[in-house]
Amino acid sequence: MTALHTNPLFARLADAERILVAGAGGGFDIYAGLPIALSLLHQGKEVHLANLSFSSLAGLPVEEWAAPDLAVITPDSAPHQTYFPERTLAQWLRLHGYPARVYAFPQTGVQPLRAAYRELVDLHRIDAIVLVDGGTDILMRGDEAGLGTPEEDLTSVAALAGLGGIPERLVVSVGFGVDAYHGVSHALVLENIAALERAGAYLGAFSVPRATREGALFLDAVAHAQEHTPEQPSIVNGSIAAAVRGSFGDVQFTTRTRGSELFVNPLMSLCFAFDLPGLAAHCLYLDRIEDTHLMRQVHSRIAEFREDLVTRPPRSIPH
C-alpha cells in the first residue's frame, strides 16, 4: 500500500532498473508513453522504447533486425518511407540528446509477438514493462457493444500476460474519449475501470501537465511528428496534446478529422494505470487468441467469440 502523495505507478517501478515502455496498438501509440518514459529517464533509469508497428518493416536490411519479429529502428532507418512513426520518434530523441533507438514489432499473432518480447527482455535484462495504449480500447473486456480496434492492443496484452520472470508488468491507457469515433462507450470504460478497482488491478490516474518538463517535451514530440508526417498525423496524440495545452471542444488540428466533431477535454490527458496480469484476467476472449500466429487469426477469433454473445449496450455518461 502506498501513501496518498505517492504515485502508485511510479512506486511499482521504484526498484526497477531497466524498463521497457512499449506501444500496444501500433501507429503512434509509443508517443502516448513518452511522458512516462522521459520521467523514468530523468530519474536515472535505463529505459528502452518499443512499438507494435504499422510501418513497412519487411524491407529493412538484415542488420536492422535484432531477432525474428524484432526490428531496431534508428533515425536513419528506411529514409524513403514517409510514414514511419518509430523512425520519426528516433529522430526526435536524437535532437534532444536521448538514446535514439526504438524497437518495432511487426503485426503478428500472440505467439511470435511473445517470442519477440522475450528476445528484447533477455537482450537488455528488462525488469519492468509498461505497455501503453493511446486510447481506451485496451480496457474492453469483449462483451461491450463496441470494442473499438482491440486486435493489436489485446495481442500485446496476451503476449505479455504469458511472459513470466518479469517483476513488474503494467498497462497505461491515455486519451480517454478518443475511441468514441470507433464505437467505444466510455461509460462502459468507466464501468470496466471500476471492476478492475474491485479486483485490485487499478493503480489510479494522473495527468500530464504542460508545466512539467515531460509534458512540455511530449508537446514538442507530437508537434515534431505532425510536421514530419503531415499526411497521416496521429489523431490520438494530437487530441492528447491539445488537451495537455488546455484546448477544449471541437479542436481541429488536422484535415483527417474534417467532418467529425471532436470533444477535446482535460480527461484526455489522464494516464490510467493498471496491473497487466489483472487486466488480462478480465478479458473474456484472451484464451481464444493465445495460440495465434497471424493478426488475421486474432481478428477472426474475436469475431467468432462475439457471434452469439449478448453484449452490454452502450450507455451515456449522465453529466
C-alpha positions as CSV (number, residue, x, y, z in Angstrom):
1,M,0.0,0.0,0.0
2,T,1.4,3.4,-1.0
3,A,0.8,6.8,0.6
4,L,-1.6,9.2,-1.0
5,H,1.2,11.6,-2.0
6,T,3.0,8.7,-3.9
7,N,2.1,7.8,-7.5
8,P,1.3,4.1,-7.4
9,L,2.6,3.5,-11.0
10,F,6.0,5.0,-10.3
11,A,6.0,3.3,-6.8
12,R,5.7,0.0,-8.6
13,L,8.7,1.0,-10.8
14,A,10.8,2.4,-8.0
15,D,13.1,-0.7,-7.7
16,A,13.2,-1.4,-11.4
17,E,16.5,-0.6,-13.2
18,R,15.9,-1.5,-16.8
19,I,12.4,-0.6,-18.0
20,L,10.7,-1.2,-21.4
21,V,8.0,1.3,-22.4
22,A,6.0,-0.2,-25.3
23,G,3.2,1.0,-27.6
24,A,0.4,-1.6,-27.6
25,G,-1.7,-0.8,-30.6
26,G,0.5,0.3,-33.4
27,G,0.8,3.6,-35.2
28,F,1.9,6.4,-32.8
29,D,1.0,4.6,-29.6
30,I,4.5,4.8,-28.3
31,Y,4.2,8.6,-28.2
32,A,1.4,8.3,-25.6
33,G,4.0,6.6,-23.4
34,L,6.7,9.2,-23.9
35,P,5.9,11.3,-20.8
36,I,6.3,8.2,-18.6
37,A,9.4,7.1,-20.4
38,L,11.0,10.5,-20.1
39,S,10.1,10.8,-16.4
40,L,11.8,7.4,-15.8
41,L,14.9,8.5,-17.8
42,H,15.1,11.7,-15.8
43,Q,15.0,9.6,-12.7
44,G,18.2,7.9,-13.9
45,K,16.5,4.6,-15.1
46,E,17.7,2.7,-18.1
47,V,14.7,3.0,-20.5
48,H,14.0,1.2,-23.8
49,L,11.2,2.0,-26.2
50,A,9.3,-0.3,-28.5
51,N,6.1,-0.2,-30.6
52,L,3.8,-2.6,-32.3
53,S,4.3,-1.2,-35.7
54,F,2.1,-0.2,-38.7
55,S,5.2,0.7,-40.6
56,S,6.6,-1.3,-43.5
57,L,9.3,-3.3,-41.8
58,A,9.7,-6.1,-44.3
59,G,12.2,-4.1,-46.5
60,L,14.6,-3.3,-43.6
61,P,18.1,-4.7,-44.1
62,V,19.1,-7.7,-42.1
63,E,21.4,-5.7,-39.9
64,E,18.4,-3.8,-38.5
65,W,16.8,-7.0,-37.1
66,A,17.9,-8.0,-33.5
67,A,15.8,-11.2,-33.8
68,P,12.9,-12.5,-35.8
69,D,10.0,-10.0,-35.5
70,L,12.2,-7.5,-33.6
71,A,13.5,-4.6,-35.7
72,V,15.9,-1.9,-34.4
73,I,14.8,1.5,-35.7
74,T,17.3,4.4,-35.7
75,P,17.0,7.9,-37.1
76,D,18.4,6.7,-40.4
77,S,16.1,3.7,-41.0
78,A,14.2,3.5,-44.2
79,P,14.7,7.1,-45.3
80,H,12.5,6.5,-48.4
81,Q,9.3,5.8,-46.3
82,T,7.2,8.8,-45.5
83,Y,5.2,7.1,-42.7
84,F,7.4,5.6,-40.1
85,P,6.5,6.7,-36.5
86,E,9.3,4.8,-34.9
87,R,11.9,6.4,-37.1
88,T,10.3,9.8,-36.5
89,L,10.5,9.3,-32.8
90,A,14.1,8.1,-33.0
91,Q,14.9,11.4,-34.9
92,W,13.2,13.5,-32.2
93,L,15.1,11.6,-29.5
94,R,18.4,12.3,-31.2
95,L,17.5,16.0,-31.5
96,H,17.1,16.1,-27.7
97,G,20.1,14.1,-26.7
98,Y,18.2,10.9,-25.7
99,P,19.1,7.4,-26.8
100,A,17.9,7.3,-30.4
101,R,16.6,3.8,-30.8
102,V,13.1,2.4,-31.0
103,Y,12.3,-1.3,-31.3
104,A,9.5,-2.3,-33.6
105,F,7.4,-5.4,-33.7
106,P,5.6,-6.3,-37.0
107,Q,1.9,-7.2,-36.8
108,T,1.7,-10.9,-35.8
109,G,-0.3,-13.1,-33.6
110,V,0.3,-13.7,-29.9
111,Q,3.0,-16.5,-30.1
112,P,5.6,-14.7,-32.3
113,L,5.0,-11.4,-30.5
114,R,5.7,-13.0,-27.2
115,A,8.8,-14.6,-28.6
116,A,10.0,-11.2,-29.8
117,Y,9.3,-9.6,-26.4
118,R,11.3,-12.4,-24.8
119,E,14.2,-11.7,-27.1
120,L,14.1,-8.0,-26.2
121,V,13.7,-8.7,-22.4
122,D,16.7,-11.0,-22.5
123,L,18.8,-8.6,-24.6
124,H,18.5,-5.8,-22.1
125,R,17.7,-7.8,-18.9
126,I,14.4,-5.9,-18.6
127,D,12.9,-6.0,-15.1
128,A,9.7,-3.9,-15.8
129,I,7.4,-3.4,-18.8
130,V,4.9,-0.5,-19.2
131,L,2.5,-1.2,-22.1
132,V,0.8,1.9,-23.3
133,D,-2.4,2.4,-25.3
134,G,-3.3,5.7,-26.9
135,G,-7.0,5.3,-26.3
136,T,-9.1,3.1,-24.1
137,D,-10.0,0.0,-26.2
138,I,-7.3,-1.9,-24.4
139,L,-9.7,-1.8,-21.4
140,M,-12.6,-3.5,-23.3
141,R,-13.5,-7.0,-21.8
142,G,-15.1,-8.2,-25.1
143,D,-18.8,-8.1,-24.1
144,E,-19.3,-4.4,-24.9
145,A,-21.5,-3.3,-27.8
146,G,-18.4,-1.6,-29.4
147,L,-14.8,-2.7,-28.9
148,G,-13.0,-0.1,-30.9
149,T,-10.0,-1.6,-32.6
150,P,-8.8,-4.2,-30.0
151,E,-6.8,-6.6,-32.1
152,E,-3.4,-5.2,-31.7
153,D,-3.9,-4.0,-28.2
154,L,-5.1,-7.3,-26.8
155,T,-2.5,-9.2,-28.8
156,S,0.1,-7.2,-26.9
157,V,-1.7,-7.8,-23.6
158,A,-1.9,-11.6,-24.3
159,A,1.8,-11.7,-25.3
160,L,3.0,-10.1,-22.1
161,A,0.4,-11.8,-19.9
162,G,2.2,-15.1,-20.7
163,L,5.7,-13.7,-20.4
164,G,6.9,-14.7,-16.9
165,G,10.0,-13.8,-15.0
166,I,9.5,-10.0,-15.1
167,P,8.9,-8.4,-11.7
168,E,6.6,-5.7,-13.0
169,R,4.2,-5.6,-15.9
170,L,1.9,-2.6,-16.1
171,V,-0.6,-1.1,-18.5
172,V,-1.3,2.6,-19.1
173,S,-4.3,4.0,-21.1
174,V,-4.0,7.6,-22.2
175,G,-6.6,9.5,-24.2
176,F,-10.0,8.9,-22.5
177,G,-12.7,9.6,-25.1
178,V,-10.8,9.4,-28.3
179,D,-12.2,5.9,-29.2
180,A,-15.8,7.2,-29.3
181,Y,-15.3,7.6,-33.1
182,H,-14.7,3.8,-33.2
183,G,-17.9,3.0,-31.2
184,V,-16.5,2.7,-27.7
185,S,-18.9,3.6,-24.9
186,H,-16.8,5.4,-22.3
187,A,-19.5,4.9,-19.7
188,L,-18.6,1.2,-20.1
189,V,-14.9,2.0,-19.9
190,L,-15.6,3.6,-16.5
191,E,-17.6,0.5,-15.5
192,N,-14.7,-1.7,-16.5
193,I,-12.2,0.5,-14.6
194,A,-14.5,0.2,-11.5
195,A,-14.4,-3.6,-11.9
196,L,-10.6,-3.5,-12.1
197,E,-10.5,-1.4,-9.0
198,R,-12.6,-4.0,-7.1
199,A,-10.2,-6.7,-8.4
200,G,-7.2,-4.8,-7.2
201,A,-5.8,-4.2,-10.7
202,Y,-6.4,-0.4,-11.0
203,L,-3.5,1.7,-9.9
204,G,-5.2,5.1,-10.2
205,A,-4.8,8.0,-12.7
206,F,-2.6,11.1,-13.0
207,S,-2.4,13.9,-15.5
208,V,0.4,15.1,-17.8
209,P,0.6,18.9,-17.1
210,R,2.3,21.1,-19.8
211,A,4.1,22.9,-16.9
212,T,6.2,19.8,-16.3
213,R,9.4,19.0,-18.2
214,E,7.9,15.8,-19.5
215,G,4.6,17.5,-20.6
216,A,6.5,20.2,-22.5
217,L,8.7,17.6,-24.2
218,F,5.6,15.5,-25.1
219,L,4.1,18.5,-26.8
220,D,7.3,19.1,-28.7
221,A,7.5,15.5,-29.8
222,V,3.9,15.4,-31.1
223,A,4.5,18.7,-33.0
224,H,7.6,17.2,-34.5
225,A,5.7,14.1,-35.6
226,Q,2.9,16.1,-37.1
227,E,5.5,18.2,-39.1
228,H,7.3,15.1,-40.4
229,T,4.1,13.0,-41.1
230,P,1.8,15.7,-42.4
231,E,-0.4,13.4,-44.4
232,Q,-1.0,10.9,-41.6
233,P,-0.6,12.7,-38.3
234,S,-1.8,11.0,-35.1
235,I,-5.3,11.9,-34.3
236,V,-5.0,10.2,-30.9
237,N,-1.8,12.0,-29.8
238,G,-2.9,15.2,-31.4
239,S,-6.0,15.1,-29.2
240,I,-4.0,14.3,-26.1
241,A,-1.6,17.1,-26.9
242,A,-4.4,19.5,-27.4
243,A,-5.8,18.5,-24.0
244,V,-2.4,19.0,-22.4
245,R,-2.3,22.5,-23.9
246,G,-5.7,23.3,-22.3
247,S,-7.7,23.3,-25.5
248,F,-11.4,22.3,-25.3
249,G,-14.2,21.1,-27.6
250,D,-14.0,20.7,-31.4
251,V,-10.3,21.4,-31.8
252,Q,-9.4,20.7,-35.5
253,F,-5.7,20.2,-35.7
254,T,-5.6,18.0,-38.9
255,T,-7.7,17.7,-42.1
256,R,-8.0,14.0,-41.2
257,T,-10.8,14.9,-38.8
258,R,-12.7,17.1,-41.2
259,G,-16.4,16.4,-41.0
260,S,-16.1,15.0,-37.5
261,E,-16.9,16.8,-34.3
262,L,-14.1,16.4,-31.7
263,F,-14.5,16.7,-27.9
264,V,-11.1,17.5,-26.6
265,N,-11.2,17.8,-22.9
266,P,-8.9,17.5,-19.8
267,L,-9.7,13.8,-19.3
268,M,-7.7,13.1,-22.4
269,S,-4.5,14.0,-20.7
270,L,-5.1,11.5,-17.8
271,C,-2.9,8.3,-17.6
272,F,-5.0,5.5,-16.2
273,A,-2.7,2.8,-14.8
274,F,-3.3,-0.9,-14.3
275,D,-1.6,-4.2,-13.3
276,L,-1.2,-6.1,-16.6
277,P,-1.9,-9.6,-15.3
278,G,-5.0,-8.2,-13.5
279,L,-6.2,-6.5,-16.7
280,A,-5.6,-9.6,-18.8
281,A,-7.7,-11.7,-16.4
282,H,-10.7,-9.5,-17.1
283,C,-10.6,-10.0,-20.9
284,L,-13.2,-12.6,-21.8
285,Y,-11.6,-13.9,-25.0
286,L,-7.8,-13.8,-24.2
287,D,-7.6,-17.6,-24.1
288,R,-9.1,-17.8,-27.7
289,I,-6.2,-15.8,-29.2
290,E,-3.4,-17.4,-27.2
291,D,-2.2,-19.8,-29.9
292,T,-2.4,-17.3,-32.8
293,H,0.5,-16.6,-35.1
294,L,-1.1,-14.1,-37.5
295,M,-3.0,-10.9,-36.8
296,R,-5.9,-12.1,-39.1
297,Q,-6.3,-15.1,-36.8
298,V,-6.7,-12.7,-33.9
299,H,-9.3,-10.8,-35.8
300,S,-11.3,-13.9,-36.7
301,R,-11.1,-15.4,-33.2
302,I,-12.5,-12.2,-31.7
303,A,-15.3,-12.2,-34.3
304,E,-16.1,-15.8,-33.5
305,F,-16.3,-15.1,-29.8
306,R,-18.8,-12.3,-30.4
307,E,-21.0,-14.2,-32.8
308,D,-23.6,-15.4,-30.3
309,L,-22.6,-13.0,-27.5
310,V,-25.2,-10.9,-25.7
311,T,-23.4,-7.6,-25.4
312,R,-23.7,-4.8,-22.9
313,P,-25.4,-1.9,-24.6
314,P,-23.7,1.5,-24.8
315,R,-24.5,4.0,-22.1
316,S,-24.2,7.7,-21.8
317,I,-22.4,9.5,-19.0
318,P,-25.1,11.4,-17.2
319,H,-23.2,14.6,-16.5
